[in-house]
Every structure is written in C-alpha cells, then in structure tokens.
Amino acid sequence: MRFLVLTFFVLFANASNAQSPITTEPWQEVVVSVHDIDEAAQFFTEIAGYETLWRGQEQRSHLSFMGLPPEASAMSLVLGAPGTNFGRVRFIQFLNAGDQQPTRPGARAWDSGCFFSIMVRAKNLQAIYAEALKIGWWTETPISNLTFGASNLNIVIFRGPQGMQLQAYERVKPDLPAAFPAFERLSVPFNIMQTVRDRDTAQHFFVKGLGFETFYVGKPYTSATPTPTPLGIPLNLTTTAKYRAGIFTPNKGEVGRVEIIEMMDLRGFDYADQCKAPNYGILSVKFPVNDAEAARAELERRGLKLSKPVMSATIEPYGAVNVFSIKSPDGANFDFFSHEN
C-alpha cells in the first residue's frame, strides 16, 4: 500500500501547479449500500425532511457498471433536500449480489480508506440529536464544540444502519453565507469526508488530478487541553494525537466539496480495497460533466487511471448516461457522467 501511495505522489510531482477543473458542478449524488432502503431513509425523510425523487428497480446496465454479476438485482430510493437539484442520496439494496461486507467495519476516524461520512448543516442540533437516538441512530460522541477559522460550530457524527455516518454541523457564529441553500433542520449534503493514509497524496489527486480548488489545507492540529472531538479521539490523546485536513471544491462555492483527514499518530486498519459493490456503506459520489469521453481523455492525459471505463448506462432519475469511474489514492470511487445525446 505504501508503494502505491508513493507511486501516485511521484506520478503528479511534475504536474503543473494548476489544472482546469474536470467539472465545475457539485457532486450530483452519493450512493449508499444498505440492507433495507426504508430503514436507512427514515432519518432523512422524518428528521431531515428530504423528498423522494425516484424509487424503483435498478437497470441492468447500471449494475453492470458497478461490477455486479448477471444474476444480481437491486432496488433504489433517491432522496433530495427540498429546493435543490444536487447532493442527492441514493440508497441501494442489492439482491443475489454475493457476499456483502462493510466498507469500513469499525468506522473509526483512524481507519483509512473509502468514505467516512456525508456532511450536512444543521439547525437546533440538540433536538435533532434527541430524535435520532429514538429511531435507532447512534453517535460517535456527544455533540462537540469546535472553532474552525472564524466559525464556531457544534458537530456530531450520527451513525445509522450498516454503519452509515452523517456528520452534522450547526454554525453557532457567524451566520451561514447567504449563498448557502436554505433549509429548515438539516441541509442538502455540502461535503463528503474521507480519512486518508496521507493528506498530501490525496491533495495531489484532487488538485492536480481533478483540478479542484483548494478551500482549506491545515497544519497538523492538536487541542491545547483535553477536549472532546467529533472524530472520537480518546480524550487523553487529544493534546498529542495530531491530525491534518484538507478541503477541495470544483466550484469555489459552499457545496459539492470533498474533505480529507489524515490521523498522523493514530493508526488503525486500511479499508481502501473494501469500497466496492455490493459491500455495505458509502460506495461512490457522482459528478456531472459536459462530455464523459472528453473528461476521460483529459484525466488520462493528466496521468490518472480509470477504475471503470466509459460505459453507457441508464441511471434513474437521470436517464441514459455515459459514465466512468476513478478511484482516489484511498480507494474511494469518484464517478463522472454526462447525458447521452
């Protein structure tokens, strides 16, 4: 694994300092594999107020793109925050698809690989916390307070069916930017998080590979005094166990971001090879592009290797698309699609 990380870092060492973004759109949807789509959706429909955008049986072409055998089938439920057309959540329930393992069995922040959590904004987080516990969602820690730059935040990581994690941020001060999509309780997902083996290697992938803008790159961080953190670092280690983060975006806006965190002193298991269907957990995020073939050619020109070639598939509610996939250095799947002419 370390050899792969080093190889990836060297691959981009001579790349230019700036690349044009392969897309300027926020990610369209996150795909989450669960045992029961209705159980998984309860938090989003009852507490967050998300709307059902599509429900039905997945087309064979989509399952083929995901690498599933001919006998496999799946039902999906696509939810979206009211008034938005991005940041959707696709819950997918596979049948006859073979062995299913968790993408991240322990879901601990010091375990690297695949995706760690979906991230949303919140209002009245304490009330949401109480309601979530009643319907069976648990949390890594109690609600924690964190200062990030000029922002003071209350944060908690909710854990639902099959270990799915949703990280909720309540801005105490200052107010959210006016450009952020309006919401009542929980917002459209604005970010998705990975815990990674090496922050700098992952940064090269997003900035010099995908051409994303750097929203934030932080220095190694520890607390001055023992302080609870939403990442679940043991209290007595919060003053010594360093972590460093980076946030990258295709559009310089408030949504569609990708966040990475490297735990520098706490090391667990690596699950980069687990991020594949039909395993349980967050499987991928999909970004729209103008032309999938052109995007594929440009990314390969930059030295990236496709994990799935451009394929024609029907993915509802979007219809017929051309779609391909690339894995990040830590195994997370980034899909890019365009509508067929």
Secondary structure, 3 states (H helix, E strand, C coil): CHHHHHHHHHHCCCCCCCCCCCCCCCCCEEEEECCCHHHHHHHHHHHCCCEEEEEEECCHHHHHHCCCCCCCEEEEEEEECCCCCCCEEEEEEEECCCCCCECCCCCCCCCECCCCEEEEEECCHHHHHHHHHHCCCEECCCCEEEEECCEEEEEEEEECHHHCEEEEEEEEECCCCCCCCCCCCECCCCEEEEECCCHHHHHHHHHHHCCCEEEEECCCECCCCCCCCCCCCCHHHCCCCCEEEEEEECCCCCCCEEEEEEECCCCCCECHHHCCCCCEEEEEEEEECCCHHHHHHHHHHCCCCCCEEEEEEEECCCEEEEEEEEECCCCCEEEEEEECC
